[in-house]
Amino acid sequence: MKSKLVSFETEDDLSLSGLLYEPKNRSKKIAIFLHGNGNGSIFNNPELQNTIGDALTKKGIAYFPFNNRGSGYIRSFSRMVKGKKVRRNQGMAFELIKDCVIDIDAALAALRKRGYSEFYLLGHSTGANKICVYNYYKPKNIFSKFVLLAPGDDVGGYLDMWGPQKFGAMLKMSKDKIKAGKGDELVPQNLSSYNFISFKSLYDTINPDGDYNVFPYFEVLHNLGLTKKKKIWREYQSLKKPTLVLMPGKDEHCYGKIKEVVKMLQQNAPGKNFDFKILPGSLHGFWKKEKELSKLLADWLASN
C-alpha cells in the first residue's frame, strides 16, 4: 500500500507530519486519524496504518494519520521568534490535551488545500478523547462522522494503579509546581509511571475536573464522585453527529469490565446516531486484529 509523507504547519509554528493514502480515483472524502499517547506515533505501527489505509481507499475514502505534538515522549521543534530560530520541547511530556484543537485544525487546513471537502475524524485511545475535546470546544466543526476506538480513562487508570493516597499527593504536587511556575519540570521517574512527563502534563492528565477526564469509567464503576463537572460526560455528550464507538473485547484498560464500560457508554450517548461494536479477542492496541478492525471502519464509514 503506497502512501506519501505530508508535512504542515500549525498556527503556533510547529511542523507536523502524516501519511496520505489516496484511492485510485479522485475522492473528496478523507478520514483523519489521531493516535494515542504513551510514546504514540503513527510510524510505530505500520501494519495498522497500512491496513486501514488499504481498506478505506478501496471504498473511495482517502486516509490521513498524522503525528500530533504529543507523539513520542520528548521531541524538539524549531520555530522562528522575532527572526531567530528557537528550539522548543514537545512530545507527550509537555502536551496539554486541548492543544489537539490547534493540531486538528492545521491538518484540516492542509487537506482542504489538496481539495478534500468531506471529513471524518478517527481517534484511538487518547485520540478518541481528543475527538470529544475538539468537538466540545469547536461544536460547529466541519467533520461529518466520528469514530472512537478504545476510548480511555487515564484518571481512573492512575487512581487504580497508585491508590487514593498517592493519587491525591501527585495531583497536589503537580498543581503546586504549576503555581510556582515550574510546570515544565519533569516529574521524578521514581514517582511517575512514565519515562518522562512534566508536572503540567501530568496534572492535565489526572485532574478529575480537567479536559482529559472524558471517559470516567473507574469513577462511575466505583461511585467515587471525583469530578466536580456539572456534567460528568460533557465532552462525550457534545458529539451530535454519526459516531461509531468500537471497543476491543479484551481491552486491558477497562478494569476487566468491558461489558459494563460499553453499557455506560451506550447509556450516556447523546443521541440515536451512535453505533457500538465490540471486536472480540482484541486488546487495546488492536494487535493482530488490524484486518477485522479496518473492515469494520471502512464498512461503517462507507455505508452511513
C-alpha positions in Angstrom: 0.0 0.0 0.0 1.6 3.3 -1.1 1.4 6.5 0.9 3.2 9.8 0.8 4.6 11.9 3.6 2.8 15.2 4.1 4.1 18.0 6.4 2.2 21.0 7.5 2.5 23.9 10.0 0.3 24.8 13.0 -0.7 28.3 13.9 1.8 28.3 16.7 4.6 27.4 14.3 5.1 23.7 14.8 5.8 21.3 11.9 3.8 18.1 12.0 3.8 15.2 9.5 1.4 12.5 8.4 0.9 9.8 5.8 -1.6 10.4 3.0 -3.2 7.3 1.4 -5.3 8.1 -1.6 -7.7 6.0 -3.7 -7.0 5.4 -7.4 -10.0 7.5 -8.4 -10.0 11.1 -7.1 -12.2 11.5 -3.9 -13.4 14.4 -1.8 -13.7 12.2 1.2 -10.9 11.7 3.8 -10.6 10.2 7.3 -8.1 11.8 9.7 -6.6 9.5 12.4 -5.4 10.6 15.8 -3.0 8.3 17.6 -2.9 7.7 21.4 -0.3 8.9 23.9 2.3 6.9 25.8 5.1 7.3 23.2 2.4 7.2 20.5 3.2 7.6 16.8 1.6 6.5 13.6 5.0 5.3 12.5 5.2 2.8 15.4 2.6 0.5 13.9 2.8 0.5 10.1 0.7 -2.7 9.9 -2.3 -0.9 11.4 -1.9 2.2 9.3 -1.3 0.4 6.0 -4.3 -2.0 6.6 -6.7 0.8 7.5 -5.4 2.9 4.5 -5.9 -0.1 2.2 -9.4 -0.8 3.4 -10.6 2.9 3.2 -9.1 3.7 -0.2 -10.8 0.6 -1.6 -14.1 2.3 -0.5 -13.1 5.5 -2.2 -12.1 7.3 1.1 -8.6 8.8 1.5 -6.8 8.3 4.8 -4.5 10.7 6.7 -3.0 9.5 10.0 -0.6 12.2 11.4 1.7 12.7 14.3 0.5 15.4 16.6 2.6 17.4 19.0 2.1 14.7 21.6 3.9 12.0 19.7 6.8 10.4 21.4 7.8 11.3 25.0 10.1 14.3 24.3 11.0 15.9 20.9 12.4 19.2 19.9 10.8 21.6 17.4 12.3 24.7 15.9 10.3 27.9 15.4 11.1 31.5 14.5 10.6 34.1 17.2 11.4 37.7 16.2 13.5 36.5 13.4 15.5 34.0 15.4 15.3 30.2 15.4 14.3 28.9 18.9 14.3 25.3 20.0 11.2 24.1 21.8 10.5 20.9 23.6 7.3 19.0 22.7 6.0 15.4 22.9 3.7 13.7 25.3 5.8 15.0 28.3 4.7 18.6 27.6 1.4 18.2 25.8 -2.0 19.5 27.1 -4.9 17.7 25.6 -6.6 20.9 24.5 -3.7 21.5 22.1 -5.4 19.0 19.9 -7.7 21.8 18.6 -4.7 23.6 17.0 -3.2 20.4 15.6 -6.5 19.1 14.1 -7.3 22.5 12.6 -3.9 22.6 11.0 -4.4 19.1 9.4 -7.8 20.2 8.1 -6.3 23.3 6.5 -3.6 21.3 4.8 -6.0 18.8 3.4 -8.6 21.4 2.3 -5.8 22.9 0.2 -5.5 19.5 -1.5 -9.2 19.6 -2.5 -10.8 17.5 0.2 -14.2 18.7 1.4 -15.8 15.8 3.4 -14.0 14.9 6.6 -14.2 12.1 9.1 -12.3 12.0 12.4 -11.0 8.8 13.8 -9.1 8.5 17.2 -7.5 5.7 19.1 -7.2 5.6 22.9 -6.3 9.2 23.9 -7.0 10.1 20.3 -10.7 9.3 21.0 -10.6 11.6 24.0 -9.2 14.3 21.7 -12.1 13.9 19.3 -14.5 14.7 22.2 -12.4 17.6 23.5 -12.1 19.1 20.0 -15.8 18.8 19.4 -16.6 20.3 22.8 -14.6 23.4 22.1 -15.5 23.6 18.4 -19.0 22.2 18.1 -19.5 23.9 14.7 -16.7 22.0 13.1 -16.6 20.6 9.5 -16.4 16.9 10.4 -19.4 14.8 9.4 -18.6 11.5 11.2 -16.6 10.4 14.2 -15.0 7.1 15.2 -13.9 6.4 18.8 -11.5 3.5 19.0 -10.9 2.1 22.5 -11.5 5.5 24.3 -9.6 5.5 27.5 -9.8 6.6 31.2 -6.5 8.0 32.3 -7.7 9.5 35.5 -9.1 6.2 36.6 -6.1 4.3 35.4 -3.7 6.3 37.5 -6.1 6.1 40.5 -6.3 2.4 40.2 -2.6 2.0 39.8 -1.5 4.4 42.5 -4.3 4.2 45.0 -6.1 7.2 46.5 -3.3 8.4 48.8 -0.5 8.7 46.1 -3.0 9.9 43.5 -4.1 12.8 45.8 -0.4 13.6 46.6 0.6 13.6 42.9 -2.4 15.8 42.0 -1.5 18.3 44.7 2.3 18.2 43.9 1.6 18.9 40.2 -0.8 21.7 40.9 1.7 23.3 43.3 4.5 23.1 40.8 2.4 24.8 38.1 1.5 27.6 40.6 5.2 28.0 41.3 6.0 28.4 37.6 7.7 25.0 37.4 5.1 23.2 35.4 7.6 22.3 32.6 9.9 20.4 35.0 9.8 16.7 34.6 8.3 14.5 37.3 11.0 12.4 39.0 10.8 8.9 37.4 10.5 7.2 40.7 7.2 9.0 41.3 5.6 8.9 37.8 4.7 5.8 35.8 6.0 7.2 32.5 9.6 7.6 31.4 9.2 11.3 31.0 6.3 13.6 31.8 6.1 17.2 33.0 4.1 18.4 36.0 1.8 20.4 33.8 1.1 17.4 31.6 0.6 15.1 34.5 -1.8 17.5 36.1 -3.7 17.8 32.8 -3.9 14.0 32.6 -5.1 13.2 36.1 -7.2 16.2 37.1 -10.7 14.8 37.6 -12.2 18.2 36.6 -10.0 18.7 33.6 -10.4 18.3 29.8 -8.7 14.9 29.9 -11.3 13.2 32.0 -13.7 12.4 29.1 -14.4 8.7 29.9 -14.7 8.3 33.7 -15.2 4.5 33.8 -13.4 3.8 37.1 -15.2 6.7 38.8 -18.6 5.5 37.7 -17.9 1.8 38.3 -16.9 2.6 41.9 -19.3 5.5 42.5 -16.4 7.8 43.6 -17.8 11.2 42.8 -14.3 12.6 41.9 -15.2 15.2 39.3 -17.0 18.5 40.1 -18.0 19.0 36.5 -21.7 19.9 36.2 -22.0 17.1 33.5 -19.5 14.3 34.1 -19.8 13.1 30.4 -19.9 16.7 29.0 -17.3 16.2 26.2 -18.6 12.8 25.1 -22.2 14.1 25.1 -21.2 17.1 22.9 -21.0 14.6 19.9 -24.2 15.1 17.9 -23.0 13.7 14.5 -23.0 10.0 13.5 -20.4 8.3 15.7 -19.0 4.7 15.9 -17.7 3.5 19.3 -15.5 0.5 18.7 -14.2 -1.3 21.8 -11.7 -4.2 22.0 -13.2 -7.2 23.6 -10.2 -7.7 25.9 -9.2 -4.1 26.4 -6.7 -4.2 29.3 -7.5 -0.7 30.3 -11.2 -1.3 31.2 -10.6 -2.9 34.6 -11.9 -6.3 33.4 -15.3 -4.7 32.9 -15.6 -4.3 29.2 -19.4 -5.1 29.1 -20.1 -2.6 31.9 -18.0 0.0 30.2 -19.8 -0.4 26.9 -23.1 -0.2 28.7 -22.3 3.1 30.4 -21.1 4.5 27.0 -24.5 3.4 25.5 -26.5 4.9 28.4 -24.7 8.2 28.2 -24.6 8.5 24.4 -26.2 11.9 23.4 -28.4 10.6 20.6 -29.6 7.7 18.4 -26.9 8.3 15.8 -24.4 6.2 17.8 -23.3 2.7 16.8 -21.5 0.4 19.3 -19.3 -2.5 18.3 -17.0 -4.8 20.3 -14.1 -6.5 18.5 -13.9 -10.0 20.1 -10.5 -11.1 21.3 -8.8 -7.8 20.7 -6.5 -6.0 23.1 -6.4 -2.2 23.5 -4.0 -1.7 20.5 -5.9 -4.0 18.1 -2.7 -6.0 17.6 -3.3 -8.9 15.1 -6.8 -7.6 14.6 -5.9 -5.0 12.0 -7.9 -6.6 9.2 -11.1 -7.0 11.2 -10.8 -3.5 12.6 -10.2 -2.0 9.1 -13.1 -3.8 7.6 -15.4 -2.5 10.3 -14.2 1.0 9.9 -14.4 1.0 6.1 -17.9 -0.6 6.0 -19.3 1.8 8.6 -17.8 5.0 7.0 -18.9 4.0 3.5 -22.5 2.9 4.5 -23.6 5.7 6.8 
